């Protein structure tokens, strides 16, 4: 039970890096001596020091001598390779930490148990699998990319109480309330990319930025097969990196990249492959209904976040219908019901008690 208590703290710390660590995972670390936490740390941003190093550096000078008699709790296996930073497993050996307790084994091919082996080879007692499911949920984006070779896919839409996605006609219509809208902008800061189709770009002229929340903008992606979108749309304003998926040209100018792909029945899979090779770890699909339904029909989704507003629309486009979905979480936002669904075939299931 003590292992779980300290691992819960690791997972709490790890979440502080949400939106900043991609393509790395979120990781938290806690150093404990005789039931007292003497150091804490988390991976704050990609390219910066990892959780274990921050944890050790956080130990007070008066407690440094206790490190060799202490247990390091860490939410992901310490890395064993030279990337942006030196291997953390070697640092733990150097510090002569007595014991290491780990939540998840790192699925990254350059680690994959090597960090654990380094610890064991140097006489450090090692325990794994503590709160393993919670750790997988926390780093579901990272795990999905490593294991499925594609970004983690989040579907998002709003609908009326009578399951209408939008009124007929290409006019912008805001279904959800301002609180829900602000939450959506927060989500955008936490994911790597966001996608809409041609009709949504024309009807809504979306910016797909995070102007209602502080944080980075995601990569904007719009599907425009024949390049019919006018260049005065917000998507072409250069404010954020943008991909135009089309079958006419491959070209890049500053923040705007034209990605040429065949528009066949493998289009979505090929888009996901391009994103994977570009180091994109997660994707929000915001619509329209046709694009969302295509992802659903192909089973290419991991979770769906659906807002149901307290209003009805007499006639309009039917909201998408999920297949193989299980309701994991729901809450109320000033009258809007927000429901989180998980694909039943997904390995990464919501474990409760943690942020989305």
C-alpha positions as a Markdown table, in Angstrom:
| # | Residue | x | y | z |
|---|---|---|---|---|
| 1 | Unk | 0.0 | 0.0 | 0.0 |
| 2 | Unk | 2.9 | 2.4 | 0.7 |
| 3 | Unk | 4.2 | 1.7 | -2.8 |
| 4 | Unk | 0.8 | 2.7 | -4.2 |
| 5 | Unk | 0.7 | 5.8 | -2.1 |
| 6 | Unk | 4.0 | 7.1 | -3.4 |
| 7 | Unk | 3.2 | 6.1 | -7.0 |
| 8 | Unk | -0.1 | 8.1 | -6.8 |
| 9 | Unk | 2.1 | 11.1 | -6.0 |
| 10 | Unk | 4.3 | 10.3 | -9.0 |
| 11 | Unk | 1.3 | 10.3 | -11.3 |
| 12 | Unk | 0.1 | 13.6 | -9.8 |
| 13 | Unk | 3.4 | 15.2 | -10.5 |
| 14 | Unk | 3.7 | 13.7 | -14.0 |
| 15 | Unk | 0.4 | 15.4 | -15.0 |
| 16 | Unk | 2.0 | 18.8 | -14.5 |
| 17 | Unk | 3.9 | 18.3 | -17.7 |
| 18 | Unk | 0.7 | 17.8 | -19.8 |
| 19 | Unk | 1.0 | 19.6 | -23.1 |
| 20 | Unk | 4.7 | 20.3 | -22.8 |
| 21 | Unk | 6.5 | 16.9 | -22.9 |
| 22 | Unk | 5.5 | 15.5 | -26.3 |
| 23 | Unk | 6.8 | 13.5 | -28.0 |
| 24 | Unk | 8.2 | 12.3 | -24.7 |
| 25 | Unk | 5.9 | 10.8 | -22.0 |
| 26 | Unk | 4.8 | 12.6 | -18.8 |
| 27 | Unk | 6.8 | 11.3 | -15.8 |
| 28 | Unk | 6.9 | 12.0 | -12.1 |
| 29 | Unk | 9.4 | 10.9 | -9.5 |
| 30 | Unk | 9.5 | 10.8 | -5.7 |
| 31 | Unk | 12.5 | 9.9 | -3.5 |
| 32 | Unk | 11.6 | 8.5 | -0.1 |
| 33 | Unk | 13.8 | 7.8 | 3.0 |
| 34 | Unk | 12.3 | 5.9 | 5.9 |
| 35 | Unk | 8.7 | 7.1 | 5.1 |
| 36 | Unk | 9.7 | 10.7 | 4.4 |
| 37 | Unk | 9.7 | 12.3 | 1.0 |
| 38 | Unk | 13.1 | 14.0 | 0.5 |
| 39 | Unk | 12.8 | 14.9 | -3.2 |
| 40 | Unk | 10.2 | 15.3 | -5.9 |
| 41 | Unk | 10.4 | 16.0 | -9.6 |
| 42 | Unk | 8.7 | 15.7 | -13.0 |
| 43 | Unk | 9.5 | 16.0 | -16.6 |
| 44 | Unk | 8.6 | 19.7 | -17.3 |
| 45 | Unk | 9.1 | 20.0 | -21.0 |
| 46 | Unk | 10.6 | 18.2 | -24.0 |
| 47 | Unk | 14.3 | 18.6 | -24.1 |
| 48 | Unk | 14.6 | 19.5 | -20.5 |
| 49 | Unk | 15.8 | 17.3 | -17.5 |
| 50 | Unk | 13.8 | 14.1 | -16.8 |
| 51 | Unk | 11.8 | 13.5 | -13.7 |
| 52 | Unk | 14.4 | 11.5 | -11.9 |
| 53 | Unk | 17.1 | 14.1 | -12.3 |
| 54 | Unk | 14.8 | 16.9 | -11.2 |
| 55 | Unk | 13.8 | 14.8 | -8.2 |
| 56 | Unk | 17.5 | 14.3 | -7.2 |
| 57 | Unk | 18.3 | 17.9 | -7.7 |
| 58 | Unk | 15.3 | 18.8 | -5.5 |
| 59 | Unk | 16.8 | 17.0 | -2.5 |
| 60 | Unk | 17.9 | 19.5 | 0.1 |
| 61 | Unk | 21.7 | 19.8 | 0.8 |
| 62 | Unk | 21.1 | 18.5 | 4.3 |
| 63 | Unk | 19.5 | 15.3 | 2.9 |
| 64 | Unk | 21.9 | 14.5 | 0.1 |
| 65 | Unk | 23.7 | 11.9 | 2.2 |
| 66 | Unk | 20.4 | 10.0 | 2.5 |
| 67 | Unk | 20.1 | 9.3 | -1.2 |
| 68 | Unk | 22.0 | 5.9 | -1.1 |
| 69 | Unk | 19.5 | 4.7 | 1.6 |
| 70 | Unk | 16.4 | 5.9 | -0.2 |
| 71 | Unk | 13.8 | 4.5 | -2.6 |
| 72 | Unk | 13.1 | 6.2 | -5.9 |
| 73 | Unk | 9.5 | 5.9 | -7.1 |
| 74 | Unk | 9.1 | 6.8 | -10.8 |
| 75 | Unk | 6.0 | 6.5 | -13.0 |
| 76 | Unk | 8.0 | 5.2 | -16.1 |
| 77 | Unk | 11.1 | 3.1 | -16.4 |
| 78 | Unk | 14.2 | 5.2 | -16.3 |
| 79 | Unk | 15.6 | 5.8 | -19.8 |
| 80 | Unk | 18.7 | 3.9 | -20.9 |
| 81 | Unk | 19.8 | 5.9 | -24.0 |
| 82 | Unk | 21.3 | 9.2 | -24.8 |
| 83 | Unk | 18.6 | 11.5 | -26.3 |
| 84 | Unk | 18.2 | 15.2 | -25.4 |
| 85 | Unk | 19.5 | 14.2 | -22.0 |
| 86 | Unk | 21.8 | 11.5 | -20.5 |
| 87 | Unk | 20.3 | 8.1 | -19.4 |
| 88 | Unk | 18.5 | 8.4 | -16.1 |
| 89 | Unk | 19.2 | 4.8 | -15.2 |
| 90 | Unk | 22.9 | 5.6 | -15.2 |
| 91 | Unk | 22.2 | 8.6 | -13.0 |
| 92 | Unk | 20.4 | 6.5 | -10.4 |
| 93 | Unk | 23.4 | 4.0 | -10.4 |
| 94 | Unk | 25.7 | 7.0 | -10.0 |
| 95 | Unk | 23.7 | 8.2 | -7.0 |
| 96 | Unk | 23.7 | 4.7 | -5.5 |
| 97 | Unk | 19.9 | 4.7 | -4.9 |
| 98 | Unk | 19.0 | 1.7 | -2.8 |
| 99 | Unk | 15.8 | 0.7 | -4.5 |
| 100 | Unk | 13.6 | 1.8 | -7.5 |
| 101 | Unk | 9.9 | 1.2 | -7.8 |
| 102 | Unk | 8.4 | 1.7 | -11.3 |
| 103 | Unk | 4.8 | 2.0 | -12.5 |
| 104 | Unk | 5.3 | 1.2 | -16.3 |
| 105 | Unk | 7.9 | -0.4 | -18.4 |
| 106 | Unk | 8.9 | 2.0 | -21.2 |
| 107 | Unk | 7.6 | 0.7 | -24.6 |
| 108 | Unk | 10.1 | 2.8 | -26.5 |
| 109 | Unk | 12.4 | 0.5 | -28.5 |
| 110 | Unk | 15.6 | 2.2 | -27.2 |
| 111 | Unk | 14.5 | 1.5 | -23.6 |
| 112 | Unk | 12.1 | -1.4 | -23.4 |
| 113 | Unk | 13.5 | -3.0 | -20.2 |
| 114 | Unk | 17.1 | -1.9 | -20.7 |
| 115 | Unk | 16.8 | 0.8 | -17.9 |
| 116 | Unk | 15.5 | -1.9 | -15.5 |
| 117 | Unk | 18.4 | -4.2 | -16.5 |
| 118 | Unk | 21.0 | -1.5 | -15.8 |
| 119 | Unk | 19.6 | -1.0 | -12.4 |
| 120 | Unk | 19.5 | -4.7 | -11.6 |
| 121 | Unk | 23.0 | -5.3 | -13.0 |
| 122 | Unk | 24.2 | -2.7 | -10.5 |
| 123 | Unk | 22.6 | -4.2 | -7.5 |
| 124 | Unk | 19.6 | -1.9 | -7.2 |
| 125 | Unk | 16.5 | -3.6 | -6.1 |
| 126 | Unk | 13.8 | -3.0 | -8.7 |
| 127 | Unk | 10.0 | -3.4 | -8.5 |
| 128 | Unk | 7.6 | -2.8 | -11.5 |
| 129 | Unk | 3.9 | -2.8 | -12.2 |
| 130 | Unk | 2.7 | -0.5 | -9.4 |
| 131 | Unk | -0.5 | 1.2 | -10.5 |
| 132 | Unk | 0.2 | 0.0 | -14.0 |
| 133 | Unk | -3.2 | 0.7 | -15.5 |
| 134 | Unk | -3.3 | 4.2 | -14.1 |
| 135 | Unk | 0.1 | 4.8 | -15.6 |
| 136 | Unk | -1.0 | 3.5 | -19.0 |
| 137 | Unk | -4.0 | 5.9 | -18.9 |
| 138 | Unk | -1.8 | 8.9 | -18.0 |
| 139 | Unk | 0.6 | 8.2 | -20.9 |
| 140 | Unk | -2.0 | 6.7 | -23.3 |
| 141 | Unk | -0.8 | 9.1 | -26.1 |
| 142 | Unk | 2.8 | 8.0 | -25.7 |
| 143 | Unk | 1.9 | 4.3 | -25.4 |
| 144 | Unk | -0.4 | 4.5 | -28.4 |
| 145 | Unk | 2.3 | 6.0 | -30.6 |
| 146 | Unk | 4.9 | 3.4 | -29.5 |
| 147 | Unk | 2.7 | 0.4 | -29.7 |
| 148 | Unk | 0.3 | 1.2 | -32.6 |
| 149 | Unk | 2.6 | 3.5 | -34.7 |
| 150 | Unk | -0.1 | 6.2 | -35.0 |
| 151 | Unk | -1.2 | 9.2 | -32.9 |
| 152 | Unk | -3.7 | 8.8 | -30.1 |
| 153 | Unk | -7.1 | 9.9 | -31.6 |
| 154 | Unk | -9.7 | 11.9 | -29.7 |
| 155 | Unk | -13.0 | 12.6 | -31.4 |
| 156 | Unk | -14.8 | 15.7 | -30.2 |
| 157 | Unk | -18.2 | 17.2 | -31.0 |
| 158 | Unk | -21.2 | 19.0 | -29.6 |
| 159 | Unk | -24.9 | 18.0 | -30.2 |
| 160 | Unk | -28.4 | 19.1 | -29.2 |
| 161 | Unk | -30.6 | 17.1 | -26.8 |
| 162 | Unk | -32.3 | 15.6 | -29.8 |
| 163 | Unk | -29.0 | 14.4 | -31.3 |
| 164 | Unk | -28.5 | 17.1 | -34.0 |
| 165 | Unk | -24.9 | 18.0 | -34.8 |
| 166 | Unk | -25.7 | 21.2 | -36.7 |
| 167 | Unk | -28.5 | 22.9 | -38.5 |
| 168 | Unk | -28.7 | 22.5 | -42.3 |
| 169 | Unk | -26.8 | 25.1 | -44.3 |
| 170 | Unk | -23.2 | 26.2 | -44.2 |
| 171 | Unk | -23.5 | 28.7 | -41.4 |
| 172 | Unk | -21.6 | 28.7 | -38.1 |
| 173 | Unk | -23.7 | 27.6 | -35.2 |
| 174 | Unk | -22.4 | 27.4 | -31.6 |
| 175 | Unk | -24.2 | 24.6 | -29.8 |
| 176 | Unk | -22.2 | 24.3 | -26.6 |
| 177 | Unk | -21.9 | 27.1 | -24.0 |
| 178 | Unk | -18.9 | 29.4 | -23.2 |
| 179 | Unk | -17.7 | 27.1 | -20.4 |
| 180 | Unk | -17.5 | 24.1 | -22.6 |
| 181 | Unk | -15.9 | 26.2 | -25.3 |
| 182 | Unk | -13.1 | 27.3 | -22.9 |
| 183 | Unk | -12.6 | 23.7 | -21.9 |
| 184 | Unk | -12.1 | 22.7 | -25.5 |
| 185 | Unk | -9.4 | 25.4 | -25.8 |
| 186 | Unk | -7.7 | 23.9 | -22.8 |
| 187 | Unk | -7.8 | 20.5 | -24.4 |
| 188 | Unk | -6.1 | 21.9 | -27.5 |
| 189 | Unk | -3.1 | 23.0 | -25.5 |
| 190 | Unk | -2.7 | 19.4 | -24.4 |
| 191 | Unk | -2.7 | 17.7 | -27.8 |
| 192 | Unk | -0.3 | 17.9 | -30.7 |
| 193 | Unk | -2.7 | 18.3 | -33.7 |
| 194 | Unk | -6.3 | 19.1 | -34.5 |
| 195 | Unk | -8.3 | 18.3 | -37.7 |
| 196 | Unk | -11.3 | 19.5 | -39.6 |
| 197 | Unk | -12.8 | 18.8 | -43.0 |
| 198 | Unk | -13.4 | 21.1 | -46.0 |
| 199 | Unk | -17.1 | 21.8 | -45.1 |
| 200 | Unk | -16.3 | 22.8 | -41.5 |
| 201 | Unk | -13.5 | 25.1 | -42.7 |
| 202 | Unk | -15.9 | 26.8 | -45.1 |
| 203 | Unk | -19.0 | 27.0 | -42.8 |
| 204 | Unk | -17.3 | 27.9 | -39.5 |
| 205 | Unk | -14.0 | 29.5 | -40.6 |
| 206 | Unk | -12.4 | 28.1 | -37.4 |
| 207 | Unk | -9.1 | 29.4 | -36.1 |
| 208 | Unk | -8.3 | 26.1 | -34.2 |
| 209 | Unk | -6.1 | 27.9 | -31.8 |
| 210 | Unk | -6.0 | 28.2 | -28.0 |
| 211 | Unk | -7.0 | 31.9 | -27.7 |
| 212 | Unk | -9.3 | 31.1 | -24.7 |
| 213 | Unk | -6.6 | 29.3 | -22.7 |
| 214 | Unk | -2.9 | 29.9 | -22.1 |
| 215 | Unk | -0.8 | 27.3 | -23.9 |
| 216 | Unk | 0.7 | 26.2 | -27.2 |
| 217 | Unk | -1.4 | 25.9 | -30.4 |
| 218 | Unk | -1.7 | 22.5 | -31.9 |
| 219 | Unk | -0.8 | 21.7 | -35.5 |
| 220 | Unk | -3.8 | 22.6 | -37.6 |
| 221 | Unk | -4.9 | 20.1 | -40.2 |
| 222 | Unk | -7.6 | 20.6 | -42.8 |
| 223 | Unk | -8.7 | 18.2 | -45.6 |
| 224 | Unk | -9.0 | 20.1 | -48.8 |
| 225 | Unk | -8.7 | 17.6 | -51.7 |
| 226 | Unk | -9.0 | 20.0 | -54.6 |
| 227 | Unk | -7.6 | 23.1 | -52.9 |
| 228 | Unk | -10.9 | 25.0 | -53.0 |
| 229 | Unk | -10.6 | 26.8 | -49.7 |
| 230 | Unk | -10.1 | 30.5 | -50.1 |
| 231 | Unk | -6.8 | 31.9 | -48.7 |
| 232 | Unk | -8.6 | 34.5 | -46.6 |
| 233 | Unk | -9.8 | 31.8 | -44.1 |
| 234 | Unk | -8.3 | 31.9 | -40.6 |
| 235 | Unk | -6.5 | 28.6 | -41.2 |
| 236 | Unk | -4.2 | 30.4 | -43.6 |
| 237 | Unk | -3.3 | 33.2 | -41.3 |
| 238 | Unk | 0.2 | 31.8 | -40.4 |
| 239 | Unk | -0.6 | 32.0 | -36.7 |
| 240 | Unk | 0.1 | 28.3 | -36.2 |
| 241 | Unk | 1.6 | 25.5 | -38.2 |
| 242 | Unk | -1.0 | 24.1 | -40.6 |
| 243 | Unk | -1.2 | 21.1 | -42.9 |
| 244 | Unk | -3.5 | 21.2 | -46.0 |
| 245 | Unk | -4.2 | 17.6 | -47.0 |
| 246 | Unk | -4.8 | 17.5 | -50.8 |
| 247 | Unk | -4.2 | 15.4 | -53.9 |
| 248 | Unk | -2.6 | 18.3 | -56.0 |
| 249 | Unk | 0.7 | 19.3 | -54.5 |
| 250 | Unk | 3.4 | 18.8 | -51.9 |
| 251 | Unk | 4.8 | 22.1 | -50.8 |
| 252 | Unk | 5.8 | 24.1 | -47.7 |
| 253 | Unk | 6.0 | 27.8 | -47.2 |
| 254 | Unk | 6.7 | 29.1 | -43.7 |
| 255 | Unk | 3.9 | 27.7 | -41.4 |
| 256 | Unk | 1.8 | 26.3 | -44.2 |
| 257 | Unk | 2.5 | 22.8 | -45.5 |
| 258 | Unk | 0.6 | 21.2 | -48.4 |
| 259 | Unk | 0.6 | 17.4 | -47.9 |
| 260 | Unk | -0.2 | 15.4 | -51.0 |
| 261 | Unk | -1.9 | 12.1 | -50.6 |
| 262 | Unk | -4.1 | 9.8 | -52.6 |
| 263 | Unk | -7.8 | 10.2 | -51.7 |
| 264 | Unk | -8.6 | 6.5 | -51.6 |
| 265 | Unk | -10.0 | 4.3 | -48.9 |
| 266 | Unk | -6.7 | 4.5 | -47.0 |
| 267 | Unk | -6.6 | 8.2 | -46.8 |
| 268 | Unk | -7.1 | 8.4 | -43.0 |
| 269 | Unk | -4.5 | 5.7 | -42.4 |
| 270 | Unk | -2.0 | 7.5 | -44.6 |
| 271 | Unk | -2.6 | 10.8 | -42.8 |
| 272 | Unk | -2.0 | 9.1 | -39.5 |
| 273 | Unk | 1.3 | 7.7 | -40.9 |
| 274 | Unk | 2.5 | 11.1 | -42.0 |
| 275 | Unk | 1.6 | 12.4 | -38.5 |
| 276 | Unk | 3.4 | 9.5 | -36.8 |
| 277 | Unk | 6.6 | 10.1 | -38.8 |
| 278 | Unk | 6.3 | 13.8 | -38.0 |
| 279 | Unk | 6.4 | 13.0 | -34.3 |
| 280 | Unk | 2.8 | 13.9 | -33.6 |
| 281 | Unk | 1.6 | 12.0 | -30.5 |
| 282 | Unk | -2.1 | 12.9 | -30.4 |
| 283 | Unk | -4.9 | 14.2 | -32.7 |
| 284 | Unk | -8.2 | 15.9 | -31.9 |
| 285 | Unk | -10.8 | 15.4 | -34.7 |
| 286 | Unk | -13.3 | 18.2 | -34.4 |
| 287 | Unk | -15.4 | 17.5 | -37.5 |
| 288 | Unk | -17.6 | 17.9 | -39.4 |
| 289 | Unk | -20.0 | 15.0 | -39.1 |
| 290 | Unk | -18.8 | 13.3 | -42.3 |
| 291 | Unk | -15.2 | 13.2 | -41.1 |
| 292 | Unk | -16.1 | 12.1 | -37.6 |
| 293 | Unk | -18.3 | 9.3 | -39.0 |
| 294 | Unk | -15.4 | 8.1 | -41.3 |
| 295 | Unk | -13.1 | 7.7 | -38.3 |
| 296 | Unk | -15.8 | 5.9 | -36.4 |
| 297 | Unk | -16.6 | 3.5 | -39.2 |
| 298 | Unk | -13.0 | 2.6 | -39.5 |
| 299 | Unk | -12.6 | 2.1 | -35.8 |
| 300 | Unk | -9.8 | 4.7 | -35.8 |
| 301 | Unk | -10.5 | 6.4 | -32.5 |
| 302 | Unk | -9.4 | 5.9 | -28.9 |
| 303 | Unk | -11.7 | 8.3 | -27.0 |
| 304 | Unk | -14.6 | 10.6 | -27.8 |
| 305 | Unk | -15.6 | 13.7 | -25.9 |
| 306 | Unk | -19.2 | 14.7 | -26.5 |
| 307 | Unk | -21.0 | 17.8 | -25.3 |
| 308 | Unk | -24.8 | 17.6 | -25.2 |
| 309 | Unk | -26.2 | 21.1 | -24.9 |
| 310 | Unk | -29.5 | 21.9 | -23.1 |
| 311 | Unk | -31.2 | 22.9 | -26.4 |
| 312 | Unk | -33.0 | 21.3 | -29.3 |
| 313 | Unk | -32.6 | 21.9 | -33.0 |
| 314 | Unk | -35.7 | 21.3 | -35.1 |
| 315 | Unk | -33.9 | 20.0 | -38.2 |
| 316 | Unk | -30.3 | 19.4 | -39.1 |
| 317 | Unk | -27.4 | 17.0 | -39.5 |
| 318 | Unk | -27.5 | 13.9 | -37.3 |
| 319 | Unk | -24.8 | 13.7 | -34.7 |
| 320 | Unk | -22.3 | 10.9 | -35.1 |
| 321 | Unk | -23.1 | 7.5 | -33.5 |
| 322 | Unk | -20.3 | 5.7 | -31.8 |
| 323 | Unk | -19.7 | 2.0 | -32.2 |
| 324 | Unk | -17.9 | -0.2 | -29.6 |
| 325 | Unk | -18.0 | 2.6 | -27.0 |
| 326 | Unk | -18.1 | 2.5 | -23.3 |
| 327 | Unk | -19.0 | 5.5 | -21.2 |
| 328 | Unk | -16.1 | 6.2 | -18.8 |
| 329 | Unk | -16.9 | 9.6 | -17.3 |
| 330 | Unk | -19.5 | 12.4 | -17.4 |
| 331 | Unk | -19.9 | 15.8 | -15.8 |
| 332 | Unk | -22.0 | 18.9 | -16.1 |
| 333 | Unk | -20.8 | 22.3 | -17.3 |
| 334 | Unk | -23.4 | 24.9 | -16.6 |
| 335 | Unk | -26.0 | 22.9 | -18.4 |
| 336 | Unk | -23.9 | 21.2 | -21.0 |
| 337 | Unk | -23.4 | 17.5 | -20.3 |
| 338 | Unk | -19.9 | 16.3 | -21.2 |
| 339 | Unk | -19.4 | 12.6 | -21.7 |
| 340 | Unk | -16.2 | 10.7 | -22.2 |
| 341 | Unk | -16.4 | 7.5 | -24.2 |
| 342 | Unk | -13.6 | 5.0 | -24.6 |
| 343 | Unk | -13.2 | 2.6 | -27.6 |
| 344 | Unk | -13.9 | -0.9 | -26.1 |
| 345 | Unk | -11.0 | -2.3 | -28.2 |
| 346 | Unk | -8.5 | 0.2 | -26.8 |
| 347 | Unk | -5.9 | -1.1 | -24.4 |
| 348 | Unk | -5.9 | 2.3 | -22.6 |
| 349 | Unk | -9.0 | 2.4 | -20.3 |
| 350 | Unk | -10.0 | 5.3 | -18.0 |
| 351 | Unk | -9.1 | 4.4 | -14.4 |
| 352 | Unk | -10.9 | 7.2 | -12.6 |
| 353 | Unk | -9.6 | 9.8 | -10.2 |
| 354 | Unk | -7.3 | 11.5 | -12.7 |
| 355 | Unk | -7.6 | 14.3 | -15.2 |
| 356 | Unk | -8.6 | 13.5 | -18.7 |
